[in-house]
Amino acid sequence: ATPGLALAMGSDDLHTTQSLLEQFARAQGLASASISLPDGTVIADTKGKRDADATLPEKWTGNDQTGVTTTYSDDAFTARAPVAIAGRGNAILE
């Protein structure tokens, strides 16, 4: 799913990004999933919590994460992974 998400985001196609994220979450049996920028802007979210006026900047910095990180608290398991958007920066898949 992440190559498709990266391509859609790289083309500024946020509608397709949302659709692919929903497909990914269903296929993985996830309760929720989101894609955000390092500044916290939510680009896509399976629970409809995305920033309505979100647009992708030409480039951004932050999120130098190179692998998956996981946490468990309050009976919730969370995994975060970088999604490299060519020439722009890393987004966060959670």
N, C-alpha and C positions, 0 to 999 in steps of 0.2 A: 504493500500500500504506500509506503513512503516514497518510492520513486514517482508514482503517479501524483501524490500530494505535492512533491517538490516541483514537478513539471507544471502542474496547475497553478501553483503559487508563483512560479517563475514567469508565467504568462499573465499574471494578474487576474486569473480566472477564479474568483472567490466562490462562485456558484458551484463549479466543479470541485473545488477544494472541499466545500461543505458536503457534497454528495459522496465523494470518495471517503471522507472521514466517517460518515454514517455507515457506509458499506463495510469499512474496516472494523468499526466497533461491533456491528452485528456479527460479522464473520468470526471475530475473536471472543464473542460473548461478553463484551464489556458493558458495564452499567452506564458508563459515560466516557467521552473522549473529547479532547480539545487540541487546537493548534493555536499557539500564541507567539508573539514576538518577544524578544528579551525585555522590552519595556513594559510588558504586561498586556499589550493590545491583543484581544482575543479575535482571531481571524475566522475560526470555525469552531463550533461546539455542538455536540449532539443533544444538549439540553437547551439549545436556543439562547445561550448566554453570550453570544458574540457581540462585539461592538458594532452597532448598526452603521456607523459612518466610517468603518475601518477601510483604509486604503494602504497598500503596501508602499513603503518608501523605496527609492531606488537602491539604497544600501542601508544596512544597520549593523551595529556592533553588539557584542555581548554574546552570551551563551556559547562559550568555548568548549562546552561539554563534548566528549568524544564517544561516550558509551551510554548505556542505559543505567539509570540509577533508580532504586526502589526505596519506598518507605512504607511503614505500616503504623497507623495510629487511629484511634477511635473506630476500630473495626473496619478500617478502609485501607486497602492496598493501593498504592499509587506508583506508577512507573513513568519515568520521564526519559525521552530520547531526543537527540537532536535530529532535525531534518534540514539538510544542507540545500539551500536555494542558490544555485549557481550564480556567482557574481554579485550576490546580494548579502548573504549572511545565513546564520542558522536560526531556524524557527524551533519551537519546542512542541513536541507531541507528548501529550499527557493523557 
